[in-house]
Amino acid sequence: MATMTTTYSTRGADPATAPAFLAPLDHLRSGLPGAALSWVRDLREQGRERFAAVGLPTVRNESWRYTNLRDLGKLTFQPAVTADSDACFDVLPTVRPEGHGPRLVFVDGRFRAELSSTEGLPAGVELLSLATALTDHGDLVGDHIGRLAAADDRPLVALNSAYLADGPVLRIPRGVALAQPIELVFVSVGAEGRATSFHPRTLIVAEAGSRAVVVEHHVGCGTGTTLANHVAEIFVGEGATLHHYKAQREGGAAFHLSHTAATVAKDGCYDNFILTLGGRLSRNEVVSTLAGTDARTHVSGGYMVRGNQHADTTTLIDHAQPNGTSREVYKGVIDDTARAVFQGKIIVRPQAQKTDGHQLNRALLLSDTAEIDAKPELEIHADDVKCSHGCTAGELDDNALFYLRARGIDQETARGLLIGAFLAEAMEEIAEEPIREAFHSLVAGWLEEKR
């Protein structure tokens, strides 16, 4: 019988970093949920094999050219293996004033049932943890996990697959419209003197004609170092609409790495907005594939960083079928010695005629030492399209600042008003007004801390 051997290119990666991340797996494998399922074992082993061969990406990898994980590779992380960590919050974050409604809470990547609720969900909607799904509902996730987030050219997806254990699972049945948002809360607990890692996997399936709003909160407590390596796979069915909003405000010692892969069927719409405020180093990568005709996607966000923070936003919108529409609007505010990265790419396939794609990134530099690296790209293989992109960076308008000061407004208040006005265009991309207001409050809080 012939034997097939798989080899992996290590160009743009550092295999020497792999053993430190994979060593704990030997003690965890038998205790991970879903160990009885062959496809789960295969997915974990493929992820382990892939990451062992390549390790962490380096700046030699074009996609990681502006984000260096060297400091991450120097640390030794202990994986979070239980759900016993203290949540550290008297009141968990929410966009609902009353605080009630469907919500899943994960502490250090593990589900906390006592902090979660499925109240108010229509019949047929499934909202549960991946650990439970792997144990009791393998058929719910088996057809979807690993289909969109491929580990072949993404080492951190491979690492996530190797540790596949828990995360949120949401399925909205055909034709069901959820009346209230579903909240997913991820709490990172930083223990002093110990670096902790966790690798949640999110699965969302919005079946044909359904509609839902999902809000993610990523928060941190404690002063220890944490690594949250998130992967999300999102399936938007024919004529379905999914609004997916995320606020990331983890602690100053947190590494937050996220890869979201979405596919949108005919007449479907995937709407993504990410607000980045926290973390020592963060990278939010979003890949949205318009796989059906007349599909739409909005991939937008805001990033506000200061001190020595590093925030990377990397997007890919793939127009694979005709009559697709995409819109990207990102605004960033960078202060002190912080650094931001924006890499946005739109691909229009040869068959994707009548594509309408728009991309915009603008950055506001508040200090002479702040930095933005921007790389907008259009790759067009069709001839009947309408595509545009714009990318600018600048400082606060001195004339506008003087105008406000001349009317009795103090320096910091005037700066805050101008920064808020600058971010307003991106925030308007949030279609749901209550969530838009909640995110505006987070921005106001960031500005208040600056004063």
N, C-alpha and C positions, 0 to 999 in steps of 0.2 A: 504494500500500500504506500502511495506517495505521501511524503510529509511536507506540509507547507510551513515555512518559517516567515514570520512577520518581522520586518526591520523598520526602524524609525529614524528619520533624520534628526540629528541633534543640532543642526545649524540654528542659531538664534535661541538656544536653550542651554541650560547648565545641568547635566546629569549628576554632578557632584552634590547638588542640593537635594536630590530625591531621597536618599536613605533616611535622613532625619525626619522627613514627613511620613515615610511609609513604615518605619520600624514599629510603631505602636499597633499597626494593623494585625500583626501576627497574634497579638493577645486579644484582639477584638472580634475577629471574624466569626467565631462560633456563636457569639452573643448578639450579633447584629440581626435585626428583624428581617424576615423573608429568606433566611438561610436555606429553607427547604425548597425554594423555587429555583429551578435551574437557570432561568433567564436572569434572575437577580445575581446569582453566583457568577454567571458569565460576564455580566455587565461590570461587576466589581473587579473581577480578575482582569478584564480588558483595560479598565481604567488604571489598575495598579501597574500592569505591564507597560502601558503607555507612559505613565508618569515616571516609572523607574528608568525608562530609556532616555527621557529628555529632561526631567526636572523642571525647575522654574524657568519661565521665559526670561530672556535678557534683552538689553537694548539693541542687540544685533538682530533681533526679530523686528521687522519693520513695524508691525502693529504695536510693539512695545518700545518703540524708539525713544519716546519721551517720558516713559515711566520706568524707573529703575527699582527692581525688587531686591537689590543687593542687601539692604538692611534686614529685609524679611528672611533672606536665606541664612543670615548669621544667627538667627534665634532658634531655640529648641522649644517646640510647642507640644503640649500634652493635649490630646483630644478630649473634648467633653463627652463623657460616656454615660452620664446619668442626668436625670432631670431634677436633681436635688439642690441646685444652686438657688440662692436667695434672689428673688426678682428685683429687690432693691427699690421698688417703687410703691408708695402708698396708693397712688392713683396711676394706672397705666394710661399711656397716651391714647387719645381718641379724637375723631372729628365730629362726634355726636355730643351736643351739649348735655344730653341726659345720661350719656355714658352707657346706655343699654343697647343690645343688638348682637348680631352674630359676630363672633370674634374668636380667632385662634391665637394663643400665646405660646411662644417658644423662648425658653431661657437657655442660653448657650447651645442653641440648635435643637433642643429637645422639647417635645410637647408638654405643656402643663395644663392638664384637664381642669384643675380647680380654678384656674384663672381664665378659662375659656368658656364660650357659650355658643350654642347653635339656635338660640331662641329667635323666633320670628321668620324662620326660613320656610318657603313654600314646600309643599309635598314634592318629593322627588329630587330636590336639591341635595347633593352630597357634599358635606364639608367635614373633613376629618384629617387626622395626621397621616403622613405617609407610613409611619411605623405600623399603625393600625391597618392601613390599606394593604401593606405587604403581608401582614399576618392573616387578615380576614377577608380581604377583597382584592386578591391578586389580579383578577380579571379586569378590575377598574383601571389599574395603572399599567398593566403589562403591555397593552397595545400602544402606549404613549411614551413612557419613560425611555429616554435614550434615542428617540426618533429625531428630535430637532437639535438638541445640544450634543453635537458630535465631538468626541474626544480626540479625534485623529490629529487635528491641527490646533487644539486648544488644551495645553497641559493642565490648566486649572480646572477645566471641565473633567478631565481625566481623573484628577485628584478627588474631585467631588464624587465621581462615580465610584472610585475605590472605597470611599467611606459612606456610600449611600445608606442612609438609615432613617432619616426623619425630615419633616417639612410639611407644609400645607398641601392638601389636595382638595380641589373644588371642581365639581361638575354641575353645570347648569343645564337641565334637560331642554329639549327642543321646545321653542316657543314660550319659555318661561322668562318673565321680566322681574328682576328683584327690585322691590320697592325701597330698600335701604342698603347702604354700602356694607360690604363685608370687610372687616379689618383684620389684618395680619400683623401681629406685634412680635418683633424679634428683639430680645433683650440680651446684650452682651455684658457678662459679669466679669470684670477685671480683678483678679485676685493678686494682691501684692506679692511680688517675688515669684510669680508663676505665669508663664505664657500659655494661653489656652486657644485651641482652634476648634472650629466646628464647620460643617459642610452641609447646610440645608438644601434640599431639592424641592422646588415648588412645581406643582402641576395644576394647570387650569384648563378645563375643557368647556368651552361655551358652544353648545350645540346649536344647530340651525335655528335662526329666528329668535334666539335668546338675547337677553340684555342684562348686564351686571356692572357694578362699580366695585372695584377692589382697591383698598388703601393699605399700603404697607408703612409701618412705623419701625424704624431701626434706631434703637436708643441704647445707651451704655451707662453703666455705673461702676464705681470702683476706679482704681488707678492702674491696675495691671494691664499687661499687653494682651490683646485678643486678635485673632484672625477669623473673620467671617467670610467664608468662601461660598457664595450663593450661586445656584444655578436655577433658572426658571424655564419651563417649557410650556408654551401657551398655544392652544389651538382654538381659533375663532372660526366657527362654522359659517355656512352659507347664510347671508343676511343677518348674522349675529353682530352685536356691538359689545365690546368690552372696554371700559374705561379703567385704566390701571395707573394708580398714582402711588408715589413713593417719597417718603421723607427720611433722609439719612442724616442722623445727628448723633452718632456714636462719640465716645470719649476721645481725648487727645492722644491716647496710646493705642488706638484701634487701627487695624488694617481691615479695610472693607473692599472685597473683590467680588464683583457680581457680573454674571453673564445671563442675559435674558434672550431667549430665542422664541419668536412668535411666527405663526403662519396664518394667513388670512384667506379664507375661501371667497367664492364669488359673492359680491355685494356685501361682504363683511367689513367691519371697521375695528381696528385695534388702535386705541388711544393711550399713549404712554407719557407720563410726566414724572420727572425725577428732580427733587430738590435736595441738593447736597450742601450740608452745613458742617458736618463733623468728620472725625477721623484724622489720624495722622497721615495715612495714605489711603485714598479711595480710588476705585476704578469702576465705573458703571458702563458696561458694554451691552448695547441693545441691537439685535438683529431682527428686522421685521421683513418677512417675505410675503409679497402680494401674489399669492399662488392661484388666485381666481380672477376672472374678468370683473371690472368695475369695483375692485377691492380698494379700501382706503386705509391709510395709517397716518397717525399724528405722533411723532416722536420728539418731545420737547423737554425743556427743563431749565432750571436755574442752579448756579453754583456760587457759593459765597465762602471764601476761605481767607485765613489770615495766619499770623504767626509763621510757622514753618510747615503748614499743611500742604499737601499735594492732592489735587483732585483731577482725575482723568475721566473724560466723557468720550466714548468711542461708539459710533453708530454705523450701521450698514442697513440701508433700505434697498431691497432687491425687488425691482419690478419685473416679475416673471410672466405676466399676462397683460393683454391690452386693457386700455381705459382705466388704468390704475391712477390713484391720486395719493401723493404723500406731501406732508408738511413738517418741517423741522424749524423750531425757533428756540435757540438757547441764548441765555444771557448770563454773564458771569461777573462777579465782583471779587477782585483779588487785592489783598492788603499785605503790608509788612514784607516779609520775604517769602510769602506763599507762592506756589506755582500751580497753574491750571493747564490742562491739555484738552483740546477739542479736536477729535478726528471724526469727520463725518463723510460718509461715502454713499452715493446713490448709483446703483447699477440699473441700467435699462437693457433688458435682453432683446435680441433681434425681433422676437414675436410680440414684444410689448409696445405696439403702436398706440398712439393717442395717450401716452403717459403724460401726466402733469405732476412735476416734482419741484418742490421749493425748499431751500435750505438757507438758514440764517444763523450766524453766530456772532455775537458782539460781546466784548469784554471791557470792563472798566477797571483801570489800574489806579489804585489809591495811594501808591507809594512808588518811589523811584526804584525800589528793589523787588517789586512784584513782577511776575513773569507769566506770560501766556504763550503757549505753543499751539498753533492752529494749523490744521491740514484738511481743508475741504476738498472733496473730489467728486467729479462727475465722470461716469464711465457709460457712454451711450452707444448702443449698437443698433438702434432703430432710427429711422429718418423722420417720422411724423410725431414729434414730441415737443413738450414745452417744459423746459427745466431751467432752474436758476439757482445760484448760490451766492451768498455774500458773507464776508468775514471782516470785521474791523476790531480794532483795539484803540482805546484812548483814555483820557483823563477827565476828571470833572470839569465842567464848563466854568471857567473863572467868571465870566460875565453873569451867568445865572446865579452863581454863588454870591457875587457882589450885589446883585439885585435883591436877593433875599436878605442879606446882611443889612442893606440900606433900609429895610423895612422893619428893623428891630429884631430880627431872628438871629439867635446866637449861632456860632460857627458849627457846632456839632449837630444842632437841629436842622440847620440849612443843608448840611452834607447829607443827613439822613433823608430829608425830603427829596433831594436830587437822586440819591441812590435808589430810593423806593420808586420814583418815577421811571428811572432807567429799567428796573426789573419788571415794570408793569406789563410790558408787551409780552414777555414770556409767561407771566402769571395768568394772563388772559387766555392762554391756551388750555387752562383747566376748565373743562366744560361744566362741571358741577359746582354751583355757586357756594354751598356750604364748605366744600373742600377747599375751594379757592380762598375763602375767607380764613380758614384754618391755616393754610399755608402762608397767607399774608401775615398772620400773627407770628408764625415762626420766623419770618424775615424780620418783623419788627423786633422780636426778641433778640435776634442776632445783632441788629443795629443798636439796641439798648445796651447790650453787653459791651459794645465798642466804646460807648461814651464814658 
